[in-house]
Amino acid sequence: MSENRIKYMESRFFVGREREKSLFIDFLSQEYPYDKILNIYGTGGIGKSFLLDEYRRLAESRHVPFLLIDSNDFLHTPQGLCEKLNTLLQASPAGEITQHPVEDCLKKLNKMADVTRIIVAIDTYEELGELDWWLRESFIPHSGDNILFIISGRHALQGSWLASPVWRSLVKPVPVDPFDTAACTSYAERFGIVDEAILRRLYAFTLGHPLTLSLTVGLSLEELFAEKNDDQREDLFRELTYRWLREVPDESLSELVEAASLVRNFDQELLEAMIGESVTGASFRRLTDLSFIRPGKGGYRIHALLRTTLSEEIRARTPKRFKQLRHRSIAYYHREIVTPSSEGNMTDTIANLIFGLEDSVLLSTFLEDTPQGEYEYETVHADNLHLAEQHIQDVMQAEADYERSYFNPQTGQQHQMDIPAQHDRIAFGNLEPVKLITFGPDTVRMIKNHEGATIGLAIFIPIHRDSLSYLQVQPVSRHFFNTLDPEQLEEYRTSPDQPAGRFIYHVDLRKDDSIAARAALMRLLISLLLKPGMLAFSSPLPYHQEITRRMGFNQVEGATHYDFGEHIPSPTFMLDIRGERHRAYFDRWVQNAGLSLAPKLPDHLFGFTAKEREVAMLVLSIDSIAEIANKLNVTQAAIKKHLGRIYKKAGVARKSQLLKKLMEL
């Protein structure tokens, strides 16, 4: 097979990366003064090496020499690197060692650079170690202006590269992200995969990760996605895990990675609660420096594909430890919800708790990762009402039915929701947007994508004295309120600034089937659980009904209606989390996961006094010393004294160790 044919085939299977290719072409043709270094970085399997190969093809097509070396192919010394470059420059035969390889290399490079631009590309840069210092302080400064460098690795250049304003001005960062849906589809089509349902599942399964995609398209996708077929998925994930975990150097860091793989988001305090011991700042930084871990609004997050593999492997290898880590994470989130602090995003905390409960339907519907980032919301008011009305008009004019597929890569399960066009038309046709926005600031919200386009609407009507008469006569909502007696109705006649609850009237995402859009809707729905109140919802769609039941709603007797069609029953569901029911609701979630919320400490445990035993009990469910002091009507100093004696009697030095001992009883 000819070299040209191989290059053609490699180029044919290169898809996407238009932004990265454009940056490189600009890099090649830039005028002085210019960027000296193009820094490519991204997690394992993201396609950095394939991108470098494409860069080489682009450079050679413009007659620009492209010297590509991998850090695994030479000794990590100045002499070793330059000997490798000398071989590529044909300055010395392969394997021959010259007396002055560094000087010879720079001399040859600079001589070539007098007549042409040259690219020196170093792949797997993170493994060079101390050679990084020599390249920055000696080799690159002595290279001519016409010699440009590409540094490719799992991490962006850091440390001294950032500390110096000179180097910052010379380095162009190029993060390499997962494929979007278009690139994923384009790649699959080259293998003859054109079925839309399969393409959607393929993207949901791979999350646009190029290596996962390339491994997956060579398999029988029908078999791979079969619910009972775990073997192929396990083999595939095992290959990815092997590549990623090569970054993890020791057992202590591996334990933190495993704990992080069992939760959706994590921070240092959560990991301490899970493993039952303190985590130093240095250890946590080493963890978050791993390329497969990314920061987000709700803490740090491990890559979803690695998280899936590791969690299942821990479950199979050490089931007791898996259960313990999972239960501790659930208990931590429960404490955060029922005794919230002024800091933290409670919507994320509830989402994290749902993740720990491992409900397949809720996981696949709401909690998929969002590689494209998060969408935003915009409250509808008089000034932007026309945008919401235009969106409603667009949806009502749509004639085609549509579907939404939800795929759980961990189990291989797919859940599908079919939505008739008439469903949205009837829901929107019954509404008066100009009336709705008078009931409260967040009654109607638009969901916006990154370009600022409206891709969905969420209509949650607050229940109070001004909206109650409207809800009592409005199609869909009236049936619930007609089941209430006068005394019950009176409970809902609250002031508009303190609504008794919300009627979830309609949610619409017809225009966008992306994971990011779905996650945006998830955050809105979960936000309704933050405050005590009554929530009601009615839908003819079986999948909506299933989700509602799994969220703990109860069907309301006598409130089923046929407003969406003569032969289409629409039951109504209600969740009452007013007052003390709010905590009881989250207590039920935790109890359903198999945890006991009120552990009984044995009498005379560790020789505790009655008061010390009471404080120890509260430590299990309340995180703040101030809150414990307030509950017992004593000072914080008194609680600290009690804790000091408790730690001493229990043989521990800190709260995390005490929690570990008490939770293991």
Secondary structure, DSSP 8 states (H G I E B T S, - for coil): --HHHHHHHHHHT----HHHHHHHHHHHH--SS---EEEEE-STTSSHHHHHHHHHHHHHHTT--EEEEEGGGS-SSHHHHHHHHHHHHTSS-TT---S-HHHHHHHHHHHHTTTS-EEEEEESGGG-TTHHHHIIIIIGGGS-TTEEEEEEESS---THHHH-HHHHHHEEEEE-----HHHHHHHHHTTT---HHHHHHHHHHHTT-HHHHHHHTTS-HHHHT-TT--HHHHHHHHHHHHHHHTT--SHHHHHHHHHHTTSSSB-HHHHHHHHTS---HHHHHHHHTSTTEEEETTEEEE-HHHHHHHHHHHHHH-HHHHHHHHHHHHHHHHHHHHS--SSS-HHHHHHHHHHHHT-HHHHHHH----TT---EEEE--TTTHHHHHHHHHHHHH--S-EEEEEEETTTTEEEEEEE-HHHHHHHHHT--HHHHTTS-TTSEEEEE-TTS-EEEEEEEEEESTTTHHHHHHSTTTHHHHTTS-HHHHHHT---TTS-SEEEEEEEE-TT---HHHHHHHHHHHHHTTSSS-EEEEE-S-HHHHHHHHHTT-EE-TT--B-TT-TT--B-EEEEE--TTHHHHHHHHHHHHTT--SS----TTGGG--HHHHHHHHHHHH---HHHHHHHHTS-HHHHHHHHHHHHHHHT-SSHHHHHHHHHT-
